[in-house]
């Protein structure tokens, strides 16, 4: 099957050259979805049992990817558990198509959790002529088209068709299954039906060389320096390859969407003067009323759905209604009514301190369409300025290649810049404040995120190492209230730079990420050739760096992580991965954490690790990590600790290779127990204690070319690598 599918990649790429021309070329339009539900086993089930998020035809929009202008998308999210056979579908009809004409169809699909079966059907006069079925329980079933199987998570499907004498062309997105649970989600995205001839016409289109935008401009003007546009989106809608958009100082309350880009030789450039700010969320006046039955200091106000809430410019911890509803959350401590009443309280061995560290909580309740909020000091929200943000981004780039974003400040948004299904995108010299996901790369390729500043600007502190309490015995403990609130009751992680299912050769460099949840996170499959280097990460409530993906030929080097809960978490990977020249210090718990079963080659070398436990190994249950190599590191603290074992399976103790490291202590006697450090050194001296990694493994490791050190042997630690 693979051979047949790969034969269609050329055609699939040709389809996406459609991003070079106007979105008007797409015959599928927002506002034309029709919805329906067919219950096979439970006649009483209605469409209201599902939260259906799609185009702008009356659905409640809770996701930017589902409601971007010009991008036909559909998200289905389950609010109630389903146990019977059923299917739910949405269809969209083509507009203004021609008879006896050749067209390209393109679309993406993805599922998250559950075991849903989703399909896209092309119908002509009500009869299915092409179909693709995606099922996690079996191989994808191919239609008369092509599947781009290199895109993990997201999968793209394309097909050719001729309308012949048809009077009706319909695209139907269908989901069916026997059992789904709260939180299960699937997406259909980027649906397009484009006349073939328009692809050729697009390459001949001519775009403006320069476009100017000013707060004193007018969108009816021509966009010249003397007569600039008033909105950035107006300029973007007219720009193409070779266009340079220049924005003058000011605050622009708008969302920018790119559906067209440039070429490698002539990129599309969006650049701001110093002081250009793009704000997603505007100040919102809410009519608050007290809710004493929920507890002292709890207020609510009617509102449309929001994913982010900012109080006086700062981000407040969000409680997720679906996760904390009593039907889903059986632990009463984490049910939303109790959270608003008590904050985080003690359970088991974990202490809780009410609202002392949380500072505030908020939640959107879809049942009464209200926002609920409570501050630690019981403040009246009527005296506070609020901004509400949906799940959209300040800048959204989809299916648009070769774009440069330079010198902008993005703020008050759940997402800063989202790069989706695009390649050769550069975001540099930008500042992203009060943004939960500063940069998101979804199925992107050859992108660069360089020299940016990123922070959540949280209402609570995001430093896990300074928030502590002293128990009755005088022992100091780090508190986990903020961490637990996010993980147990909120929207899980928020990330400075999130890379998912990258298609190769992306670079994340020289960024300053501070006061965030996670610093840089890589997950999904694919992710070949990623380079993460020279970033400074300061104060992360969870992980500074993390890969949780089928990473291949990646390098993480010369980064500095200070005051994260865990400096670098290593999860599953394909390998090889090279981690070198990094500096890790002052974590709340671990520095380098191995948390996976993996047979991949992972090289951890020439890092300097200060304080706490240098290595943390979590017992695994399948293969362990026999091909991890830990060499030439400098541990200015305890060498290693073994954390609690994972439940189930066979307990596999540390089985990686470790030698030629310098360390100050081995208080758990792990070195002797597991045969590590035959040539290691215990003490402060680290000079000339390492192995020559230009030849030790039969080939030079990245950063260690022949002659990379002076003297008889290399020094241990990051200082050796300049």
N, C-alpha and C positions, 0 to 999 in steps of 0.2 A: 504493500500500500504506500510506503514512504516514497518509493521511486516514482510512482504515479503522481503523488502530491507535489514533490519537489519540481516536477516538470512544469508546474504552473506558477512557480514563484515569479518568473519574469512578468507574466501577465498580471499577477497580484501587485507587483511594484508599479506597473504601468497605470493600474487603476488609481493608485494613490497619488499620481501626478495630477490628479484632479484637484488637489489642494492648492494648485497654482492659479486656479481661476475662481471667479466669484461664486459664493455659496448659492447664488440664484440658479446655477447650472444644475443643482440637485433638485430632482423632481419630487423628492419626499420633503414635506414641509411640516414644521411644528404646527400644532393645532388641529391635526387631522387624524389623530389616533381614535379608534373606536375600541371600547372595552367590552369584555364579556367573560362569563365564567360558566363552566359546565361541570356539574357535580355528578359523578358517576355513582357514588355510593351513599351520599348524604344529601337528600333533597333540601333540607332546611338550611344548608350553608349558602351564604350570599356573598356577593363581591365585597361587601363591607368587612368581611373577615380578613381581608388583605389590605395592606397599605400599598397602593399602586402609585408610583411616582413616574411620571412620564413627561409628555410635552405640556404645552400650556392650554390644554383643552379641559380645564376644570380640575385637574389633579393638584394636590398639595405638593409643592416642590420642596424637597428636603435635601437635595443633592445637586451640586453645581453641574456635575457631569450629565445629569438627567435633564437639565433645563437650559443649556447654553444655546443662545440664539444661533440658528443655522446648523446646529448639530442635533440630529434626530436620535434621541436616546430614550431608554425605558429602564427604570429600576423597580423591582418588585421586592418588598421587604415584608416579612411575615410577623403579624402582631398576635396571632392566635395559633395554638398548636392544632395541626390537622392530622387526623388519623385515617381518613377514608380516601378512596380513590377519587381523584379530581383532576381537572386541568383548568388553567386560566390563560387567557390569550388577549392580545391586543393586535390590531391590524391598522395599517396606514396605506392609503391609496395614493398612487402617483398622480401628479397633476400636469396638465399640458403636455402629455407625451404624444408622440407621433406614431401613426401606423407604419408598418413595414420599415422600422428603423432599428438599428443595432444600439444596445445599451450595455453598460457595465453596472453590476450591482456589487456593493461592498458593505460589510458589516462586521462588528466585533461582538463576542459573547464571553461571559465569565460567570462562574458560580462561586459562592462562598458558603462554606459549611453545608450541612445537609447532604442529601443524595438526589438532588433535583435533576430532572431531564429537561433540557431546553432545546428548542429548535427554531430555526428561521425557515419560513416557506415563502417562495415566490409563487403567486397565483395569477393566472391569466383567465379572465372571465369566470372566476370562481373555481377553477381547476388548478391543482398544485402541479407546477411544471418543474420546480427545482426545490430541494430541501436538504438541510444539514441538521443532524441531530447530535448534540453533545451530551454525553452521559458519563458520570464518574464511575459507573459500574461496568462499563464496557468500552470498547474502542469507539472513537468517533465514527459515525457513519457518513460517508461522503456523498455529496450530491453531484449533480452535473456541473461542477465548478471546481474551485481550488481552495485548499486549506493551507494557511501559512502556519506550519506546525512549530516554527521556531519561537513563537510568541507564547510563553508560559503564562498561566493565569488568564490573560487576555488571549483569545484566539480569533484570528481574522479569516473571513470567508469571502470569496469573490466568485462571480459567475458572469457569463455573457448570455444575453438573450435578445431575441428579435420579437418585436411586438406583433409583426405580421398584421392581420386585420382585426386585432383585439380592440375592444372598447374599454377594457378595464385591467389595470395592473395593480396588484395588492401585495404588500409585504406583511406577513403575519408572524408575530413573535409569540411562541407558545411555551408554557411551563406546565409540566404534569408530574404527579408523583402520588405515592400512597401515604407518605408521612413526612410532615415538615414541622419545624419547631420555631419558636420565637427567636428572632435574630437571623434566621436563614435568609439569604439574599441572592438575587441574580441580577445581571445587567445585560442589556442589549445596548450597543453604543455605536455612534458614527455611521448610522445607516444612510447609504446614499445610492441613488439610481441616476446615472449620468449618461447622456448621449455620447457615443464614442467620438464623433467628429470634434466635439468640443475640447477633447484632450489635445488634439493637434493645434486647434486655434489658440489655446491658452499659451503655448510656447512663443507665439508671435505677439502677445499683448505687450504694450509699452506702459510703464508706470512712472509716476513723478520721481524726479531725482531727489528733491527735498520738499518736506512738508513741515510747516511750523504750527505750533499750538500755543495758545496763550489764554490766561484767564480773562483777558480783555478782547478775546477774539469772538468770532461768530461763525457758526457752522454753515451759513449760507455764503460765506466768502470763499476765496479760492485756495486758501491754505498757504499763501506766499508769506514771506517775512513781514511784509507790510499789511497783509490782510490774512492773519492766521485764523485757524479754526479755534473753536472754544473747547472742544472735547477731544480727548486722545483717541477715542473709538472712531470718530469721524476720520481722523488721519489714517488709522490702521485699516479701515475699510477700503481706502483708496490706494494703499501702499502695496508694493510687490517687490520683485527682485531689484536690488539697487537703490531702493528708497531709504532715505535717511530722515527720520522723524525727529525734530528738535522741539523740546518742550521747555517753556520758560517757567520761572519760579512761581510756585503757588500750590494750593491744595485742590486736588481734583477728586470729587466724589463720584467715582464711576468704576465699572468693571470692564476690563479690557479683554477682548476675545480675538485671537488670531485664527483665522481659517485659511490663510495663505501666507507663504513665506518667500524666501529668496532662493538664490542659487549659491553654491560654494564660492564662486568667484564674485558674486554680487549679492551679499546677504541683505536682508531687511534689518535696519537698525532703528531701535527706539531708544532715545537718549535724552536725559533730563539735565538741565542746569542744576547747580547746587540749590537745594531747597524745594525740589519738586517732590510732592507727596501725593500718593494715591491712597485714598481711604475707601474701603469697601463698605463699612457700616456707618450710617449717619446717626447723629444723636436722635434718640427716640423719647418722646414724652409718654410715660406710662401712668395709668391711673391705679395706684396701689391701694389695696385694702388689707387690713389685718386679718389673719386666719388663726384665731386663738385655739381652735380645736386641733391645729397642727402643732401647737407649742408657742411659747412666748417668743416674740420677735419674728415670727413667720408672716410674710406678706405675699400677696399675689396680684397679678394684673393680667388682663386680657391681652393676647398678642398672637400674631402669626408665629408659625414654627421658627425656632432659632437653634442654631448649633453652637453659637458662641455669644457670650454676654460679657460686656466690658463695663465696669463701674469706675467712674472717674479715670477712664483710660486703661484700667488694669483688668486682666483676665481672671474670672472667677471659676473655681472648680465646678464642673457640671456633673450632675447626677443624671443617669440615664433611666428614664421611666421604665422601659421594657425590662431592664436588668433588675431593677429594684422593686418591681411589682410583686406582691405576695404570691401571685400565681406562678411566678418564675423563681423568685428568691425565697427559699425556705428558711434561711437563717434570718431571724427577726431583727438582728442588729443592723443588717444591711437593707432592710425594707425602707422605702423612701419616707414614710411617715415618722419612723423612729430616727432616721438620720437627721431630719429637720428638727426633731424634738431634742435629741441627745448629742448629735454629732457622732464622732467615732469613739466608742467605748471599748473597754477591755474585753477580750475574749481569749480563753486559754492562757497561753504564755505571753500573748501580745497585749501590751498596755494600750490604753486609749485615753485621750485627753479632751474629749468633747470638741469644742470649736477653737481651742487655744491655738492650734497650729494650722487649722483649716482656714481660719479668718472669715470665710463665707462659703455658702453653698447655694446653687440654683438648679432648677429643673424645669423643663417644659412638660406639661401634662396634656397629652392629646385628647383626653376625655372631656375636659372642660375648656381646652384651648387657653390655658393660663400659664404664665411663668410664676414659679414660686421661688422665694429667696429668703435667706436669713444671714445676718452678719453676726460675728462673734460678740460684738459690743451692743447688739440689739438695735443697731442704728435704723432709723426710719428711712426707707429708700426714697421717699419723696424729696429728700434733700440731696440726692446723689444724681449725677448725670450718667445716663446709660446709653450704650450703643448695642444693638442687636445685629448679629451676623448670621446669615444662612450658611450653607456648606460650600458656597461658591468661593472663588479665588479673586484676588486683585487682578492677576494676569493669568489668562487661560490660553494655552497654545496646544492646539489639537490638529494632527495631520498637516502640520505646517513646518517645513524644514528651513534651516539656514537663517536663523534670527538671532540678533544680538540685543540684549536688554542691558542698558548701562546707566548707572548713577541715578537710581530712583529710590525713594523711600516708600515702602508699602506698610500699611498699618490698619489695625482694627479689622481683622479678617481671620476666619478659620484657616484659610489657605492663602499663602502669599503668591507664589508663582507655580502653576501646575503645567508640566510638560508631558503631553500624552500622545503616544503614537507618532512622535516626531524625532528628527535627528538634526545634529549639528546646531544645537541651541546653546548659546552662551549667556549666562546671567552673571554680571560682574559689577563690583563697586556699588552694590545696592545695600540698603539698610531695611531690615524687616522687623518691626517692633509691634508688640501686641498681636502677634500672629502665631497660631498654634502649629501649623505645618508651614515652615518658611518656604521650602522648595520641595516639590514632589515630582519625581520622575517616574512615569508609568509607561513601561514598554517603549522607552526612548532609546536613542543610540547616539554615541559620539557627542555627548553634551558636556558642557563645562560649567561648573558652579564655582566661581573664583572670586576671592577677596570681598566677601559679603559679611555683614554683621546680622546676627539673627537672635531674637529673644522672644519669649512668650509675654514678658512683662506681667508676671502673675501678681495677683492680689496677695497671695501667700508667698513665703520664702520658698525657693527651689533649691536651697543648699541642704543636702542631706547630712552634712557633717557638723553643722553648728546648732541644729535643733535637737536638743537632748533633754533628759530629765535625770535626776539623781534619786535613786530609790532609798528606802529606809535604812539600808545597810551602807549607804554612801557610794554605791556603784553607779557609774555613769552609763546611760543607755541612749542610743539614738532612737528617736521616735519615728514611727512609720505611718502616722495618721494620714498625711497627704498621699503617700504611696498607696496605702490601702484604699483610700477613698477613690482614687483613679482606677485601681485594678479590680476592686470588688464591686464598685457601684457606678463608675463613670464610663468614659469612652476609651479606656485603655491608654495607649501611648500617644504622645504628641512628639513630633520629631523636627529637629532643625532641618536636616536634609534626609528625605526618605527616597530610597531607590528601589523600585520594584520591577522585577522581570526585565532588567535592562538588556538591550540587544547587543551591547558591546562598546568598549573603548570610551567610557565616560570618565571624567576627571572631576574630583571634588578637592579643591586646594585653597589654602591660605584664607580660610573663613574663620571668623571669630563667632563662636556659638556659645551663648552664656544664658544662665538662668532659664533653662529649658527642661523638658522632661527627658527626652533622648537627644543626643547630639547628632550622630550620623548613623543611619540604619539601612542595611541592605537585605532585602528579603525577596522571596519568589524564586523562580528558576531562570536560567540563562546567565545574565550578569557576568559576561566574559570580558576580561581585560580592564576591569574597574581599577582606577588608581585614586586612593584617598591619602592625601599627604599635606604636611605643613599647616594643618588646622589646629587652632587653639580652642579647647572646649573647657568651659569653666562653669561649675555648679549645675549638675544635672541630677534631677531627682531619681532617675533610673540609670540607664546605661550611657556612658560617653560615646563608645563605639560599639557596634554590634553587627555581625553578619548572621543571618538566618536564612540561608539560601543555598542553591546549588552553584556556589561561586566557582569560577574557573579562571585560573591565571590572573589572580588579583594581587595588588600590592597595597598595603596599608603602612605608611612609613612617615617618620619625622613629624608625627602628631604629638600634641601635648594635651593631656587630660588631667584636670585638677578638680577635686571635690565632686566626684560622681558617686552614686551608690555602688556601681560596678564600672570600672574603667573600660574594660573591653570584654564583651561577652561573645563567646564563640559557639555557634550552634552548627547545625548540619551544613555540609559543604561538599562540593565535588572536587575541588582542588585543581592544580596547586594554589595555595594562598601563602603569601609572604608578609610577615608582620615584623618590621624592623625599624630601628632608629627612633622609636617612640619613647616618650617620657610620661610616666603615670605616677600620680601622687595624691595623697589625702583622700582615699575613697572612704565611704561609709562602711563598706564591707569588703569587697574583693577587688583585686587589680586585674589579673588575667584569669577569666573563668572559662573552663572547658565544660560545656553543658551539652554534650551530644554523643551519639554513636556515629562514627565516621571512619571510613577506610581511606579518606583523602590524605594527600600529602600537604601538611601545613607546617611551615617553618616559622618559628618564633625565635628571633635572634637579635642580639645587640640592642636590647631595650633596657632602659633604666627605670626601675620600679622602686618607689620610695613609700615607706609606711605600710602597715597592715600586712595581709597575706599576699605574697607575690603571685602565687598560683593557687587557684581553687579548683579542685576536681570534684565533680559530682558523679557518684557511682552510676554506671550505665547498665543496660539490660540486654544488649545485643552483641555488638562487635567491639565496643570500646573505641580507643583512638590510637591504634598501634603505629600509625605513620605520622603522628605529630612529633616534631623535633624541636627541642628547647635547648638552645646553645648560646653561649657568649652573652648572657644577660647579667645584669647587676641588680641583685635584690637587696635593697637597704631596709630590710625588715625580715619578717619570717618568710622562710622559703616557700612552704606549701601547706595547704590544709585540705582535708577531705570533708566535703559537706555531706549532708544527709543523702542517702541513696534513693534513687527513684523507685517508685512502687512497681512491683511485679517483675517477672523475668529473672534472669541470672544476674547476680551482682558482680560486675567486673571492676576490679580495682585499677589504679593507674597503670597503663601499659604503654605510655608514650616513651620516647627517648629523651633523656635529659643529661647533659654533660657540659663541662667547661664553663659552668656558671659560677659567679661569685655571690655569696650570700652571707648574711650576718648571723642567722640562727635557723635551726631546724627543730623547733620545740616539740613537734609531733613525731620526731624520729622517722620521718617518711623516707628520707634518703637511704637509710640503712635497710628499712623494711622492703623497699621495692628496687633496690640496686641502682639507684641514680648516682650521678656525679662521681664516677670513677676518677675523673680528672678535675673535679670542681674544687673550689677554694672557699673556705669559711673564714671570713675576716674582712677588714676594711680595704685591704689592698686589692686593686682590680687591674693593675698595670701588667700587660703581657701575660694574662691568664687564660686567654681564649684560644680557640682553634682557628686555623686559617680557612675561612669559609669561601675563599676563592677556589679551593680544590678539595675540601674535606668531603663533600658529597659528590665528587666526581665532576662537578661543573661549578662555575662561580654563581653564588646566589645574588639576586638583585642587591645593589648597593655595596657589593664586595668584589669588585674586579681585581685581577692580579695586581699586587702592589698597593692595596688599599690601606695598609698599615706600615709603620716604621718600627724597627726593632725586631726582636726574635719571634714575637707573636702579637696578635692584636689585643688591645685592651677589652675588657668586658664592659658592656653598657652602651648607651646611645652616643656617648661622647666620641667614640671611635669613628662614627660615620658623620662626615661633614656635609 
